[in-house]
Amino acid sequence: VLVSNGGPAPTYEIQYFADSPSTVNGDLGVAGNENVYGKLTVMDKLGVGTSTPSAKLDVNMPATLNGTDILASFLRTRSSTGGSGIVRIGANSTADLEINSGYSSAGLRYGSYFDFNMVNNNTGGQYGGINFVTNAVARLSIKANGNVGIGTATPGAKLDVRVSEPLGQGAGNYLPLTRINGNGAANNIYINDYMLRESGGSDWLSASYIRGISVDASFLEPSTLRSWIKQKPFDEKIEFGSSGKTLMSIGKDNTTQEARVTVDGTFHAREVTVDLNTSLADYVFSPSYTLMPLHKVEEYVKANSHLPEIPSAAEVKENGLSMGEMQNKLLQKIEELTLYMIEQQKQINDLKAQLQGK
């Protein structure tokens, strides 16, 4: 039907009225507006804005200079209802782009008012994920089992983040993995994850993982992080520090370190329990124990300026102090002192008896 809009300079549009689907077996070209009332089937290609469509549906619109153009619009005209509007595509299975009603929650398949859903309609099995792709690489993948991959299309956990860029081989090279930013009113606080090359190399033996906090954009390198924790997989060691300084380490590396816990500063605890590698000093009270005569102790102290079997000040400064060993040594000296006092009291009692007998 050819319909005029009237007026002194009328324009015309073609309108199809069909109680049953109408079929166009070749190309359909209309230089103007076209309204279809009913169903229209185009057996070949349909071009909108182009006479040479290259796909089943080819929409071509001249761009507005510096403007934002809506190329296609799919709208539901009834606003006072729930449910969703769906654009569906398929290739053996189907997927939907779906917008939820903002009027009523009735009939919504997923989410809540005004939500936009991307739906893969395949159900069951391991297939049917959603991928976000740039530069021909899947950057974000949501798999059918709910695993989310960033940098990988095959996530092995609920969140699997992978960086394809290799860590540099030079000491101090680092590779940013993740960064979380929170606005702290006057400043922004970042939580950063890095891979760090501890020393020159190309494998995990010289690499470590470090997580730390930075403020604003001024401390975004591993060496400047305000507070950090570092894990060394080869050394089986965890370090805690700030800026470039290690404040505490737990574990034992594969070099010369002997201590399992190292603290650069004061250690404060409510209680500390120490397991001794030797027996407690109660052996002093054994009848076979040889107690050094006091005059020998005096000679030793005058010559060395410390008690026998106790480390000197120079030794403690160089090697530190073993708390368990020192506590046991002090107990040994207290027990020896107790024996000296018992012997001394016996001598005092003997002198008293002699004086009273006169």
C-alpha positions in Angstrom: 0.0 0.0 0.0 1.4 3.4 -1.0 0.4 6.0 1.7 0.8 9.8 1.5 1.2 12.0 4.5 -0.8 14.7 2.7 0.1 18.4 2.3 1.2 20.5 -0.6 4.4 18.5 -1.1 3.5 15.0 0.0 6.0 12.3 0.7 5.2 8.6 0.5 6.0 5.5 2.4 5.3 1.9 1.7 3.3 0.0 4.4 2.8 -3.8 4.5 -0.3 -5.0 6.2 -0.3 -8.8 6.7 -2.5 -11.1 8.7 0.0 -13.8 7.9 3.8 -13.5 7.3 4.7 -11.8 4.0 7.7 -13.1 2.2 10.2 -11.2 -0.1 12.2 -13.8 -2.1 14.7 -11.4 -3.4 16.1 -8.1 -2.3 13.9 -5.4 -0.8 14.8 -1.8 -1.4 12.8 1.2 -0.3 14.0 4.8 -0.7 12.1 6.3 2.2 10.2 5.0 5.2 8.8 1.5 5.5 6.4 0.2 8.1 5.6 -3.4 8.5 2.3 -4.3 10.2 2.5 -8.0 10.7 5.4 -10.2 9.8 7.9 -9.7 6.9 10.3 -12.4 5.9 13.3 -11.5 3.7 14.8 -14.6 2.2 18.2 -13.0 1.3 19.7 -9.9 2.9 18.0 -6.9 4.5 19.9 -3.6 4.3 18.9 -0.6 6.4 20.7 2.5 5.1 22.5 0.5 2.5 21.6 -1.0 -0.9 24.4 -3.5 -0.7 23.9 -5.4 2.6 26.8 -7.7 3.5 25.0 -9.6 6.2 21.5 -11.0 6.8 20.9 -7.7 8.6 23.1 -4.8 7.6 22.4 -1.4 9.3 24.4 1.5 7.9 24.0 5.0 9.2 25.9 8.1 8.2 27.8 9.4 11.2 26.8 12.7 12.8 29.8 14.9 13.2 31.1 14.6 16.7 27.7 13.1 17.7 26.4 10.0 19.2 24.3 7.9 16.8 21.9 5.2 17.8 22.3 2.6 15.0 19.4 0.4 16.1 16.8 0.5 18.8 14.8 -2.4 20.2 12.1 -1.2 22.6 9.0 -2.6 24.3 6.2 -0.1 24.1 4.2 -1.1 27.2 5.9 0.5 30.2 3.5 -0.5 33.0 4.6 -4.1 33.2 7.3 -6.4 34.5 9.3 -9.0 32.7 12.3 -8.2 30.4 13.1 -7.2 26.9 15.4 -9.7 25.1 17.6 -9.6 22.0 18.5 -13.2 21.2 21.2 -14.6 19.0 22.1 -18.2 18.4 24.4 -20.8 16.8 23.0 -24.2 17.8 22.5 -22.8 21.2 21.3 -19.3 22.1 22.4 -16.3 24.2 20.4 -13.2 25.2 21.0 -9.5 25.8 18.3 -8.7 28.3 17.1 -5.6 30.0 14.7 -5.9 33.1 11.6 -3.8 33.5 11.9 -0.8 35.9 8.2 -0.8 36.6 7.6 -4.2 38.2 9.7 -7.2 39.4 7.1 -9.6 38.2 8.4 -12.0 35.5 12.0 -11.1 35.8 14.3 -14.1 35.0 17.5 -12.7 36.7 18.4 -9.8 38.9 16.2 -6.8 39.9 14.7 -3.6 38.4 16.6 -2.1 35.4 19.3 -4.8 35.5 21.1 -5.6 32.2 21.7 -9.3 31.9 24.0 -11.2 29.5 22.6 -14.8 29.4 24.1 -17.9 27.9 21.1 -20.2 27.6 23.1 -23.4 27.4 22.5 -25.4 30.6 24.4 -28.3 32.1 27.9 -29.5 31.5 31.1 -27.5 31.3 30.4 -25.4 28.3 28.4 -22.2 28.0 30.6 -19.4 29.4 30.8 -15.7 28.6 34.0 -14.2 27.3 35.1 -10.5 26.9 37.7 -10.2 24.2 40.1 -7.5 23.1 42.9 -7.7 20.5 41.8 -11.3 19.8 42.5 -12.3 23.4 40.0 -13.3 26.1 40.6 -10.8 28.8 37.7 -11.8 31.1 36.0 -15.2 31.1 33.1 -16.4 33.2 32.8 -20.1 32.8 29.7 -22.3 33.1 30.7 -23.5 36.6 31.0 -19.9 37.9 34.8 -19.6 37.8 36.0 -16.2 36.7 39.3 -15.7 34.8 41.1 -12.5 34.3 43.9 -13.0 31.7 42.9 -16.6 31.2 40.0 -18.4 29.4 40.5 -21.5 31.5 40.2 -20.3 35.2 40.9 -23.0 37.7 39.4 -21.3 40.7 36.5 -19.0 41.6 38.8 -16.1 40.7 41.9 -16.8 38.6 44.1 -13.9 37.7 47.0 -14.5 35.3 49.5 -12.1 33.8 51.0 -13.3 30.5 53.8 -10.8 30.6 57.0 -12.5 31.9 58.8 -11.1 35.0 62.1 -9.4 34.1 65.3 -11.2 34.9 67.2 -8.4 36.6 67.3 -7.9 40.3 64.6 -5.5 41.4 62.4 -6.1 38.4 58.7 -6.3 39.3 55.4 -7.1 37.6 52.1 -5.6 38.8 49.4 -8.3 39.3 46.4 -6.6 41.0 45.6 -3.3 42.5 42.6 -2.4 44.7 41.9 1.3 45.4 39.8 2.8 48.1 39.1 6.5 48.7 40.3 7.5 52.2 38.8 11.0 52.0 41.9 13.1 51.9 44.0 10.3 50.3 43.5 7.2 48.1 44.8 3.9 49.6 46.0 1.2 47.3 46.5 -2.5 48.0 49.1 -3.8 45.5 50.2 -7.3 44.4 53.5 -7.8 42.6 55.9 -10.5 41.4 59.4 -9.4 42.4 62.8 -10.5 41.2 65.0 -10.8 44.3 68.2 -11.5 42.4 69.1 -12.0 38.8 67.5 -15.1 37.3 64.7 -16.4 35.1 62.9 -18.9 37.3 61.0 -19.2 40.6 64.2 -19.6 42.6 64.9 -15.9 42.5 61.3 -14.7 42.5 58.9 -13.7 45.3 55.4 -12.4 45.8 54.8 -9.2 47.6 51.6 -7.4 48.7 51.6 -4.0 50.3 49.8 -0.7 50.9 50.5 2.5 49.3 49.0 6.0 49.6 47.9 8.0 46.6 50.2 7.4 43.6 53.5 8.2 45.3 54.4 4.7 46.6 53.5 2.3 43.8 56.7 0.3 43.7 57.7 -2.7 45.9 60.6 -0.8 47.4 58.3 2.1 48.5 55.3 0.3 49.8 54.3 1.6 53.3 53.5 -1.8 54.8 54.0 -5.1 53.0 54.2 -8.9 53.3 56.6 -10.9 51.1 56.6 -14.6 50.4 59.6 -16.5 49.0 58.5 -19.9 47.6 62.1 -21.2 47.3 63.2 -20.1 50.7 60.0 -21.2 52.4 60.1 -17.8 54.1 57.6 -14.9 54.8 58.8 -11.4 55.5 57.0 -8.3 56.9 58.3 -4.8 56.4 57.8 -1.2 55.4 59.4 0.7 52.6 62.6 -1.1 51.8 63.2 -2.5 55.3 62.4 -6.0 56.6 61.0 -5.8 60.1 60.2 -9.4 60.8 60.7 -12.7 58.9 59.3 -16.2 59.6 60.9 -19.3 58.3 64.4 -20.3 57.3 66.0 -19.5 54.1 68.4 -21.7 52.1 71.5 -19.7 53.0 73.0 -19.2 56.4 70.1 -18.1 58.5 69.6 -20.2 61.7 66.6 -18.5 63.3 63.0 -19.3 62.3 61.7 -15.9 63.4 63.7 -12.8 63.1 62.5 -9.4 64.5 64.3 -6.1 63.8 63.0 -4.3 66.9 61.3 -5.0 70.2 59.2 -8.2 70.6 56.2 -7.8 72.9 54.1 -10.7 74.1 51.8 -11.6 77.0 53.7 -14.9 77.4 56.5 -16.9 75.8 57.0 -20.6 76.1 60.5 -21.9 75.2 61.4 -25.6 74.6 64.9 -26.4 75.7 67.3 -28.6 73.7 69.0 -29.6 76.9 67.8 -30.7 80.4 66.8 -28.2 83.0 69.7 -27.1 85.3 68.4 -29.2 88.3 71.4 -31.4 87.7 73.2 -29.0 90.0 71.5 -30.7 92.9 72.8 -34.1 91.9 75.3 -35.6 94.4 77.7 -36.1 91.5 77.7 -32.4 90.6 81.0 -30.7 91.2 80.5 -27.2 92.6 83.4 -24.8 91.9 84.9 -23.5 95.1 84.1 -19.9 95.8 87.8 -18.8 95.6 88.0 -20.3 92.1 84.8 -18.4 91.2 86.5 -15.2 92.5 89.6 -15.8 90.5 87.5 -16.4 87.3 85.4 -13.3 87.8 88.5 -11.1 88.3 90.2 -12.5 85.2 87.1 -12.5 82.9 84.6 -10.0 84.3 81.7 -12.5 84.0 80.6 -15.7 85.7 81.8 -19.1 84.5 79.7 -20.6 81.7 77.9 -17.3 81.1 78.7 -15.5 77.8 80.7 -12.3 77.9 79.2 -8.9 76.9 81.3 -9.0 73.7 80.0 -12.5 72.8 76.4 -11.4 73.4 76.9 -8.3 71.2 78.3 -10.3 68.4 76.1 -13.4 68.5 73.0 -12.3 70.4 71.4 -14.0 73.4 69.6 -17.4 73.4 66.7 -16.8 75.8 66.1 -20.5 76.6 69.8 -21.2 77.1 70.4 -18.1 79.1 67.4 -18.8 81.4 68.7 -22.2 82.0 72.2 -20.8 82.8 70.8 -18.3 85.2 68.8 -21.1 86.9 72.1 -23.1 87.2 73.8 -20.1 88.8 70.8 -19.6 91.2 71.0 -23.2 92.2 74.7 -23.1 92.7 74.2 -19.9 94.8 71.7 -21.9 96.8 74.3 -24.6 97.5 76.9 -22.0 98.5 74.4 -20.5 100.9 73.5 -23.9 102.4 77.2 -24.6 102.9 77.7 -21.2 104.3 74.8 -21.6 106.8 76.3 -24.9 108.0 79.5 -23.2 108.7 77.7 -20.4 110.5 75.8 -22.9 112.6 79.1 -24.7 113.5 80.6 -21.4 114.6 77.6 -20.7 116.7 77.8 -24.1 118.4 81.5 -23.6 119.1 80.9 -20.1 120.6 78.0 -21.4 122.8 80.2 -24.3 124.1 82.8 -22.0 125.5 
